[in-house]
Amino acid sequence: MPENTLAPNLAHNKKTSRQQKRFFWIGLAFASPWIIGFLLFKVYPICSAIYFSFTKYNMFKPPEWIGLDNYKELFTDPYVKKSFANTTYMVIVGLPISLSFAMVMAMIMNLRAKGMPLFRTILYLPSVVPSMASALLFLWVMNSRYGIVNNMISFIGLKGPSWLNDPDWTKPTLIIMGCWGCGGTAVIFLAALKSVPTHLYEAARLDGAGKWRQFWTITIPMISPTIQFQFIMGINSMFQYFTQAFVFNMFTGSAGQVTGGGPANSMLFYSINLYREAFDYLNMGYASALAMVLFIIILVVTFVAMRVSDRMVNYDVE
C-alpha cells in the first residue's frame, strides 16, 4: 500500500477507535443505575447467602463459621422433609391441574360465541388481584360454616368439607384458588391458539379427523413451545409457593402448631419454612442453606424438564 494512503487510514482507524470508546463509556453511564442496582440487590445478596449458609448467624452477633453443619442438619430436620413433600405435591399435582384448567379456559375463549369479550374479561380479572387479597377473599369463600362454596353444596343435600381446617383439603383449596386466578396463563395459551394455522384444521377435517384427534395431532404440537414455557415458569413458581399459604396459615393455625404450618403442617411449604427459620427464629445461616438447596433443586429440575420437554416440542411453528 502506498505510503500516502497508509497515513490517512491509520488516522481514520484511531478516530473510529476513540469514537467507539466514547460511545462505550456513554452507554455504560446510562446503564450504570441498572448495573449498580443489580450488583447491590442481586449479586451481593446471593454471595452473602452463600457465605452465611456455612455460618451460624442471627443478625445480632458476628457470623460463626461452622462449615457444612447447616447442610447436614437439612437431612435430619423433619420440617424440611414435610415442607419439601408439600411443595412437591404442588409441583406434581397442582401445576398440571392449573395448566390444564387454563388450557380449557383458553379453548373456550377461542370460540366464536356471543358474549365472549365479557367472558374473557371476567376470567382475566382475578389475575390482576394481588395474591394477598385473593387469599383473604378465599378465606371467606371457602369457610366451612358460612362460605359460599359450602352453602352451594348444601343446596344439593351434601355437607361440604372443612376446606381450611382439614389437612386433607388445605392443598386442594390452594389448587382451586390457583385455577381461579389462571387468567394470565389462559391469555398466553389463547395467543398460542390464535397462531395455529386454520388450514391445518381444514385439512384434518377433510381427512375425517374429529375434534379430539385434531386437538392431539394439531393443537398440542403447534402450541408445544408455549406449553413448555408455561410448564417451566410454573415449576419455578410452585417451588417458591408462599403468599397464599402464608395468609391461610395466619388464620388457620392453632396453639401447639409450628408457626406458619397450618393444620397438621399441611401448608408448611419450603419457602414458608425458610421464612420461619430466617425471621421467626433468626437462624439466618440455616435459612441461607435452605435457600441454596432450593436454588439447586430448581436449577436441576428445570434443566431436566427442559431436556425432556425439548424432545416433545415442535419448533416448526409458522
C-alpha positions as a LaTeX table, in Angstrom:
\begin{tabular}{lrrr}
\hline
Residue & $x$ (\AA) & $y$ (\AA) & $z$ (\AA) \\
\hline
Met1 & 0.00 & 0.00 & 0.00 \\
Pro2 & 1.42 & 3.42 & $-0.93$ \\
Glu3 & 2.69 & 5.49 & 1.98 \\
Asn4 & 0.48 & 8.45 & 1.06 \\
Thr5 & $-2.71$ & 6.35 & 1.64 \\
Leu6 & $-1.46$ & 4.47 & 4.74 \\
Ala7 & $-1.30$ & 7.54 & 7.00 \\
Pro8 & $-4.92$ & 8.68 & 6.38 \\
Asn9 & $-6.18$ & 5.10 & 7.03 \\
Leu10 & $-4.33$ & 4.91 & 10.34 \\
Ala11 & $-5.70$ & 8.29 & 11.38 \\
His12 & $-9.20$ & 7.19 & 10.43 \\
Asn13 & $-8.85$ & 3.96 & 12.44 \\
Lys14 & $-7.63$ & 5.86 & 15.51 \\
Lys15 & $-10.56$ & 8.27 & 15.22 \\
Thr16 & $-13.00$ & 5.39 & 14.90 \\
Ser17 & $-11.44$ & 3.67 & 17.91 \\
Arg18 & $-11.77$ & 6.83 & 20.01 \\
Gln19 & $-15.42$ & 7.17 & 18.99 \\
Gln20 & $-16.14$ & 3.56 & 19.91 \\
Lys21 & $-14.55$ & 4.02 & 23.34 \\
Arg22 & $-16.52$ & 7.23 & 23.83 \\
Phe23 & $-19.80$ & 5.52 & 22.89 \\
Phe24 & $-18.91$ & 2.63 & 25.20 \\
Trp25 & $-18.44$ & 4.88 & 28.21 \\
Ile26 & $-21.59$ & 6.87 & 27.37 \\
Gly27 & $-23.58$ & 3.64 & 27.14 \\
Leu28 & $-22.06$ & 2.39 & 30.38 \\
Ala29 & $-23.02$ & 5.64 & 32.11 \\
Phe30 & $-26.65$ & 5.27 & 31.00 \\
Ala31 & $-26.70$ & 1.61 & 32.11 \\
Ser32 & $-24.94$ & 2.29 & 35.41 \\
Pro33 & $-28.13$ & 2.69 & 37.51 \\
Trp34 & $-29.26$ & $-0.80$ & 36.50 \\
Ile35 & $-25.76$ & $-2.26$ & 36.92 \\
Ile36 & $-25.38$ & $-0.74$ & 40.39 \\
Gly37 & $-28.82$ & $-1.98$ & 41.40 \\
Phe38 & $-28.07$ & $-5.45$ & 40.03 \\
Leu39 & $-24.80$ & $-5.65$ & 41.96 \\
Leu40 & $-26.30$ & $-4.32$ & 45.21 \\
Phe41 & $-29.65$ & $-6.12$ & 45.20 \\
Lys42 & $-28.86$ & $-9.31$ & 43.27 \\
Val43 & $-25.19$ & $-10.27$ & 43.24 \\
Tyr44 & $-24.33$ & $-9.11$ & 46.77 \\
Pro45 & $-27.31$ & $-10.85$ & 48.47 \\
Ile46 & $-26.59$ & $-14.08$ & 46.58 \\
Cys47 & $-22.92$ & $-14.05$ & 47.53 \\
Ser48 & $-23.85$ & $-13.19$ & 51.14 \\
Ala49 & $-26.33$ & $-16.07$ & 51.29 \\
Ile50 & $-23.68$ & $-18.48$ & 50.04 \\
Tyr51 & $-21.30$ & $-17.32$ & 52.76 \\
Phe52 & $-23.91$ & $-17.27$ & 55.54 \\
Ser53 & $-25.01$ & $-20.80$ & 54.65 \\
Phe54 & $-21.71$ & $-22.02$ & 56.12 \\
Thr55 & $-22.10$ & $-19.99$ & 59.31 \\
Lys56 & $-24.21$ & $-19.68$ & 62.45 \\
Tyr57 & $-25.68$ & $-16.20$ & 62.21 \\
Asn58 & $-28.62$ & $-14.46$ & 63.93 \\
Met59 & $-28.01$ & $-10.83$ & 62.83 \\
Phe60 & $-27.06$ & $-9.75$ & 66.37 \\
Lys61 & $-23.70$ & $-11.48$ & 66.61 \\
Pro62 & $-20.92$ & $-11.82$ & 64.04 \\
Pro63 & $-21.25$ & $-14.90$ & 61.80 \\
Glu64 & $-19.57$ & $-18.00$ & 63.24 \\
Trp65 & $-18.09$ & $-20.37$ & 60.67 \\
Ile66 & $-19.48$ & $-23.91$ & 61.12 \\
Gly67 & $-18.73$ & $-25.44$ & 57.73 \\
Leu68 & $-21.29$ & $-27.92$ & 56.42 \\
Asp69 & $-23.27$ & $-28.26$ & 59.67 \\
Asn70 & $-26.26$ & $-26.36$ & 58.30 \\
Tyr71 & $-26.43$ & $-28.63$ & 55.27 \\
Lys72 & $-26.08$ & $-31.75$ & 57.43 \\
Glu73 & $-28.99$ & $-30.58$ & 59.56 \\
Leu74 & $-31.19$ & $-30.37$ & 56.46 \\
Phe75 & $-31.18$ & $-34.16$ & 56.14 \\
Thr76 & $-32.40$ & $-34.71$ & 59.72 \\
Asp77 & $-34.84$ & $-31.81$ & 60.08 \\
Pro78 & $-38.40$ & $-33.26$ & 59.96 \\
Tyr79 & $-39.86$ & $-29.90$ & 58.96 \\
Val80 & $-37.63$ & $-29.78$ & 55.89 \\
Lys81 & $-38.95$ & $-33.18$ & 54.83 \\
Lys82 & $-42.53$ & $-32.14$ & 55.47 \\
Ser83 & $-42.17$ & $-28.82$ & 53.67 \\
Phe84 & $-40.47$ & $-30.45$ & 50.70 \\
Ala85 & $-43.23$ & $-33.08$ & 50.49 \\
Asn86 & $-45.90$ & $-30.36$ & 50.50 \\
Thr87 & $-44.04$ & $-28.38$ & 47.85 \\
Thr88 & $-43.56$ & $-31.47$ & 45.68 \\
Tyr89 & $-47.30$ & $-32.11$ & 45.91 \\
Met90 & $-47.99$ & $-28.66$ & 44.47 \\
Val91 & $-45.48$ & $-29.22$ & 41.66 \\
Ile92 & $-46.66$ & $-32.71$ & 40.71 \\
Val93 & $-50.40$ & $-32.32$ & 41.34 \\
Gly94 & $-51.18$ & $-28.61$ & 41.49 \\
Leu95 & $-49.21$ & $-27.47$ & 38.45 \\
Pro96 & $-50.71$ & $-29.94$ & 35.91 \\
Ile97 & $-54.23$ & $-29.21$ & 37.18 \\
Ser98 & $-53.81$ & $-25.43$ & 36.96 \\
Leu99 & $-52.21$ & $-25.60$ & 33.49 \\
Ser100 & $-54.91$ & $-27.96$ & 32.23 \\
Phe101 & $-57.64$ & $-25.70$ & 33.57 \\
Ala102 & $-56.00$ & $-22.67$ & 31.93 \\
Met103 & $-55.82$ & $-24.57$ & 28.64 \\
Val104 & $-59.54$ & $-25.44$ & 28.81 \\
Met105 & $-60.40$ & $-21.81$ & 29.53 \\
Ala106 & $-58.23$ & $-20.68$ & 26.62 \\
Met107 & $-60.00$ & $-23.05$ & 24.25 \\
Ile108 & $-63.37$ & $-21.73$ & 25.44 \\
Met109 & $-62.16$ & $-18.14$ & 24.90 \\
Asn110 & $-61.06$ & $-19.14$ & 21.41 \\
Leu111 & $-64.63$ & $-19.97$ & 20.43 \\
Arg112 & $-66.67$ & $-17.52$ & 18.42 \\
Ala113 & $-69.69$ & $-17.08$ & 20.64 \\
Lys114 & $-71.89$ & $-14.23$ & 21.75 \\
Gly115 & $-70.71$ & $-12.54$ & 24.93 \\
Met116 & $-67.16$ & $-13.88$ & 24.63 \\
Pro117 & $-65.50$ & $-10.48$ & 25.32 \\
Leu118 & $-67.36$ & $-10.32$ & 28.63 \\
Phe119 & $-66.35$ & $-13.88$ & 29.49 \\
Arg120 & $-62.70$ & $-13.11$ & 28.73 \\
Thr121 & $-62.84$ & $-10.02$ & 30.96 \\
Ile122 & $-64.40$ & $-11.93$ & 33.86 \\
Leu123 & $-61.86$ & $-14.74$ & 33.52 \\
Tyr124 & $-58.89$ & $-12.37$ & 33.43 \\
Leu125 & $-59.96$ & $-10.09$ & 36.30 \\
Pro126 & $-58.83$ & $-12.42$ & 39.15 \\
Ser127 & $-55.29$ & $-12.49$ & 37.76 \\
Val128 & $-54.89$ & $-8.75$ & 38.41 \\
Val129 & $-55.99$ & $-9.10$ & 42.04 \\
Pro130 & $-52.97$ & $-9.19$ & 44.40 \\
Ser131 & $-52.20$ & $-12.61$ & 45.85 \\
Met132 & $-52.73$ & $-11.33$ & 49.38 \\
Ala133 & $-56.22$ & $-10.04$ & 48.54 \\
Ser134 & $-57.10$ & $-13.28$ & 46.73 \\
Ala135 & $-56.11$ & $-15.34$ & 49.75 \\
Leu136 & $-58.19$ & $-13.16$ & 52.07 \\
Leu137 & $-61.14$ & $-13.50$ & 49.72 \\
Phe138 & $-60.86$ & $-17.28$ & 49.68 \\
Leu139 & $-60.72$ & $-17.37$ & 53.46 \\
Trp140 & $-64.32$ & $-16.19$ & 53.29 \\
Val141 & $-65.40$ & $-18.12$ & 50.18 \\
Met142 & $-64.08$ & $-21.46$ & 51.46 \\
Asn143 & $-65.14$ & $-21.02$ & 55.09 \\
Ser144 & $-66.70$ & $-24.26$ & 56.31 \\
Arg145 & $-69.54$ & $-22.53$ & 58.21 \\
Tyr146 & $-70.66$ & $-19.54$ & 56.16 \\
Gly147 & $-68.60$ & $-19.77$ & 52.96 \\
Ile148 & $-70.28$ & $-19.52$ & 49.56 \\
Val149 & $-68.91$ & $-22.86$ & 48.35 \\
Asn150 & $-70.25$ & $-24.93$ & 51.23 \\
Asn151 & $-73.57$ & $-23.08$ & 51.10 \\
Met152 & $-73.91$ & $-24.04$ & 47.44 \\
Ile153 & $-73.00$ & $-27.64$ & 48.23 \\
Ser154 & $-75.62$ & $-27.73$ & 50.99 \\
Phe155 & $-78.34$ & $-26.89$ & 48.44 \\
Ile156 & $-77.94$ & $-30.35$ & 46.91 \\
Gly157 & $-78.10$ & $-32.04$ & 50.27 \\
Leu158 & $-74.38$ & $-32.59$ & 50.83 \\
Lys159 & $-72.09$ & $-31.36$ & 53.57 \\
Gly160 & $-69.04$ & $-29.51$ & 52.36 \\
Pro161 & $-65.60$ & $-30.30$ & 53.76 \\
Ser162 & $-63.68$ & $-28.12$ & 56.17 \\
Trp163 & $-61.53$ & $-26.64$ & 53.44 \\
Leu164 & $-59.17$ & $-24.59$ & 55.60 \\
Asn165 & $-59.03$ & $-26.70$ & 58.76 \\
Asp166 & $-58.84$ & $-30.24$ & 57.39 \\
Pro167 & $-55.26$ & $-31.24$ & 56.44 \\
Asp168 & $-56.62$ & $-33.34$ & 53.58 \\
Trp169 & $-58.32$ & $-30.33$ & 51.98 \\
Thr170 & $-55.94$ & $-27.42$ & 52.51 \\
Lys171 & $-53.75$ & $-28.06$ & 49.46 \\
Pro172 & $-56.74$ & $-28.78$ & 47.16 \\
Thr173 & $-58.13$ & $-25.43$ & 48.33 \\
Leu174 & $-54.91$ & $-23.73$ & 47.24 \\
Ile175 & $-55.09$ & $-25.51$ & 43.89 \\
Ile176 & $-58.69$ & $-24.33$ & 43.40 \\
Met177 & $-57.60$ & $-20.78$ & 44.18 \\
Gly178 & $-54.78$ & $-21.13$ & 41.65 \\
Cys179 & $-57.28$ & $-22.22$ & 38.98 \\
Trp180 & $-59.47$ & $-19.22$ & 39.85 \\
Gly181 & $-56.55$ & $-16.89$ & 39.08 \\
Cys182 & $-55.45$ & $-18.60$ & 35.86 \\
Gly183 & $-56.48$ & $-15.69$ & 33.62 \\
Gly184 & $-52.95$ & $-14.61$ & 32.74 \\
Thr185 & $-51.89$ & $-18.14$ & 31.82 \\
Ala186 & $-55.09$ & $-18.66$ & 29.81 \\
Val187 & $-54.47$ & $-15.47$ & 27.82 \\
Ile188 & $-50.99$ & $-16.70$ & 26.85 \\
Phe189 & $-52.49$ & $-20.03$ & 25.78 \\
Leu190 & $-55.13$ & $-18.13$ & 23.83 \\
Ala191 & $-52.45$ & $-16.21$ & 21.93 \\
Ala192 & $-50.79$ & $-19.52$ & 21.05 \\
Leu193 & $-54.10$ & $-20.98$ & 19.86 \\
Lys194 & $-54.70$ & $-17.96$ & 17.66 \\
Ser195 & $-51.35$ & $-18.56$ & 15.94 \\
Val196 & $-52.23$ & $-22.11$ & 14.81 \\
Pro197 & $-52.85$ & $-22.03$ & 11.02 \\
Thr198 & $-56.52$ & $-22.71$ & 10.23 \\
His199 & $-55.67$ & $-24.62$ & 7.06 \\
Leu200 & $-54.28$ & $-27.45$ & 9.19 \\
Tyr201 & $-57.70$ & $-27.95$ & 10.80 \\
Glu202 & $-59.38$ & $-27.77$ & 7.40 \\
Ala203 & $-57.08$ & $-30.46$ & 6.02 \\
Ala204 & $-57.68$ & $-32.62$ & 9.10 \\
Arg205 & $-61.45$ & $-32.32$ & 8.73 \\
Leu206 & $-61.20$ & $-33.35$ & 5.09 \\
Asp207 & $-59.29$ & $-36.43$ & 6.22 \\
Gly208 & $-62.06$ & $-37.28$ & 8.66 \\
Ala209 & $-60.32$ & $-36.29$ & 11.88 \\
Gly210 & $-62.61$ & $-35.38$ & 14.77 \\
Lys211 & $-62.20$ & $-32.63$ & 17.34 \\
Trp212 & $-60.29$ & $-34.84$ & 19.78 \\
Arg213 & $-57.94$ & $-36.06$ & 17.06 \\
Gln214 & $-57.33$ & $-32.50$ & 15.86 \\
Phe215 & $-56.54$ & $-31.42$ & 19.41 \\
Trp216 & $-53.82$ & $-34.04$ & 19.92 \\
Thr217 & $-52.30$ & $-34.03$ & 16.42 \\
Ile218 & $-52.51$ & $-30.32$ & 15.56 \\
Thr219 & $-53.26$ & $-28.08$ & 18.54 \\
Ile220 & $-50.89$ & $-29.61$ & 21.09 \\
Pro221 & $-47.86$ & $-29.91$ & 18.73 \\
Met222 & $-48.35$ & $-26.39$ & 17.38 \\
Ile223 & $-48.57$ & $-24.74$ & 20.81 \\
Ser224 & $-45.99$ & $-27.02$ & 22.45 \\
Pro225 & $-43.40$ & $-24.20$ & 22.81 \\
Thr226 & $-45.94$ & $-22.20$ & 24.82 \\
Ile227 & $-46.79$ & $-25.25$ & 26.93 \\
Gln228 & $-43.10$ & $-25.75$ & 27.63 \\
Phe229 & $-42.70$ & $-22.10$ & 28.65 \\
Gln230 & $-45.71$ & $-22.22$ & 30.97 \\
Phe231 & $-44.53$ & $-25.51$ & 32.46 \\
Ile232 & $-41.02$ & $-24.24$ & 33.21 \\
Met233 & $-42.33$ & $-21.00$ & 34.70 \\
Gly234 & $-44.86$ & $-22.97$ & 36.72 \\
Ile235 & $-42.13$ & $-25.18$ & 38.18 \\
Asn236 & $-40.22$ & $-22.13$ & 39.37 \\
Ser237 & $-43.38$ & $-20.59$ & 40.82 \\
Met238 & $-44.58$ & $-23.73$ & 42.62 \\
Phe239 & $-41.20$ & $-24.43$ & 44.22 \\
Gln240 & $-41.35$ & $-20.92$ & 45.67 \\
Tyr241 & $-45.02$ & $-21.12$ & 46.70 \\
Phe242 & $-45.50$ & $-18.71$ & 49.59 \\
Thr243 & $-48.02$ & $-15.85$ & 49.73 \\
Gln244 & $-51.38$ & $-17.65$ & 49.55 \\
Ala245 & $-50.38$ & $-20.35$ & 52.03 \\
Phe246 & $-48.80$ & $-17.78$ & 54.34 \\
Val247 & $-52.07$ & $-15.83$ & 54.53 \\
Phe248 & $-54.06$ & $-19.02$ & 55.11 \\
Asn249 & $-51.67$ & $-20.04$ & 57.87 \\
Met250 & $-52.19$ & $-16.73$ & 59.66 \\
Phe251 & $-55.87$ & $-17.55$ & 60.18 \\
Thr252 & $-55.92$ & $-21.36$ & 60.42 \\
Gly253 & $-53.07$ & $-22.03$ & 62.85 \\
Ser254 & $-53.76$ & $-23.18$ & 66.39 \\
Ala255 & $-51.86$ & $-23.47$ & 69.63 \\
Gly256 & $-49.12$ & $-26.06$ & 69.63 \\
Gln257 & $-48.55$ & $-25.97$ & 65.89 \\
Val258 & $-45.38$ & $-24.82$ & 64.21 \\
Thr259 & $-45.60$ & $-21.21$ & 63.11 \\
Gly260 & $-46.75$ & $-20.97$ & 59.52 \\
Gly261 & $-47.62$ & $-24.63$ & 59.09 \\
Gly262 & $-51.40$ & $-24.60$ & 59.05 \\
Pro263 & $-53.48$ & $-27.63$ & 60.15 \\
Ala264 & $-51.05$ & $-30.52$ & 60.86 \\
Asn265 & $-48.38$ & $-28.58$ & 58.92 \\
Ser266 & $-50.29$ & $-29.37$ & 55.72 \\
Met267 & $-49.42$ & $-25.91$ & 54.36 \\
Leu268 & $-45.83$ & $-25.80$ & 55.55 \\
Phe269 & $-44.20$ & $-25.25$ & 52.18 \\
Tyr270 & $-40.47$ & $-24.99$ & 51.61 \\
Ser271 & $-40.46$ & $-21.20$ & 51.24 \\
Ile272 & $-42.60$ & $-20.79$ & 54.37 \\
Asn273 & $-40.21$ & $-22.99$ & 56.34 \\
Leu274 & $-37.32$ & $-20.89$ & 55.04 \\
Tyr275 & $-39.11$ & $-17.69$ & 56.06 \\
Arg276 & $-39.85$ & $-19.09$ & 59.51 \\
Glu277 & $-36.24$ & $-20.07$ & 60.12 \\
Ala278 & $-34.99$ & $-16.66$ & 58.98 \\
Phe279 & $-37.48$ & $-14.23$ & 60.52 \\
Asp280 & $-39.20$ & $-16.16$ & 63.31 \\
Tyr281 & $-36.20$ & $-18.00$ & 64.73 \\
Leu282 & $-33.47$ & $-15.70$ & 63.28 \\
Asn283 & $-31.47$ & $-18.72$ & 62.07 \\
Met284 & $-30.08$ & $-16.76$ & 59.13 \\
Gly285 & $-27.29$ & $-19.23$ & 58.48 \\
Tyr286 & $-29.63$ & $-22.20$ & 58.36 \\
Ala287 & $-32.15$ & $-20.23$ & 56.26 \\
Ser288 & $-29.37$ & $-19.38$ & 53.81 \\
Ala289 & $-28.56$ & $-23.07$ & 53.50 \\
Leu290 & $-32.23$ & $-23.77$ & 52.82 \\
Ala291 & $-32.18$ & $-21.10$ & 50.12 \\
Met292 & $-29.09$ & $-22.56$ & 48.47 \\
Val293 & $-30.62$ & $-26.04$ & 48.43 \\
Leu294 & $-33.83$ & $-24.65$ & 46.93 \\
Phe295 & $-31.81$ & $-22.90$ & 44.23 \\
Ile296 & $-30.02$ & $-26.14$ & 43.35 \\
Ile297 & $-33.30$ & $-28.10$ & 43.30 \\
Ile298 & $-34.98$ & $-25.57$ & 40.98 \\
Leu299 & $-31.89$ & $-25.50$ & 38.75 \\
Val300 & $-31.72$ & $-29.28$ & 38.43 \\
Val301 & $-35.47$ & $-29.80$ & 37.96 \\
Thr302 & $-35.65$ & $-27.01$ & 35.38 \\
Phe303 & $-32.69$ & $-28.45$ & 33.48 \\
Val304 & $-34.19$ & $-31.94$ & 33.43 \\
Ala305 & $-37.61$ & $-30.57$ & 32.42 \\
Met306 & $-36.02$ & $-28.60$ & 29.57 \\
Arg307 & $-34.09$ & $-31.61$ & 28.30 \\
Val308 & $-37.12$ & $-33.90$ & 28.46 \\
Ser309 & $-39.60$ & $-31.41$ & 27.02 \\
Asp310 & $-37.27$ & $-30.43$ & 24.17 \\
Arg311 & $-37.87$ & $-33.87$ & 22.68 \\
Met312 & $-41.61$ & $-33.25$ & 22.57 \\
Val313 & $-41.64$ & $-29.60$ & 21.49 \\
Asn314 & $-42.32$ & $-28.68$ & 17.89 \\
Tyr315 & $-40.45$ & $-25.53$ & 16.95 \\
Asp316 & $-41.63$ & $-25.54$ & 13.33 \\
Val317 & $-44.43$ & $-23.13$ & 14.09 \\
Glu318 & $-45.41$ & $-20.67$ & 11.42 \\
\hline
\end{tabular}
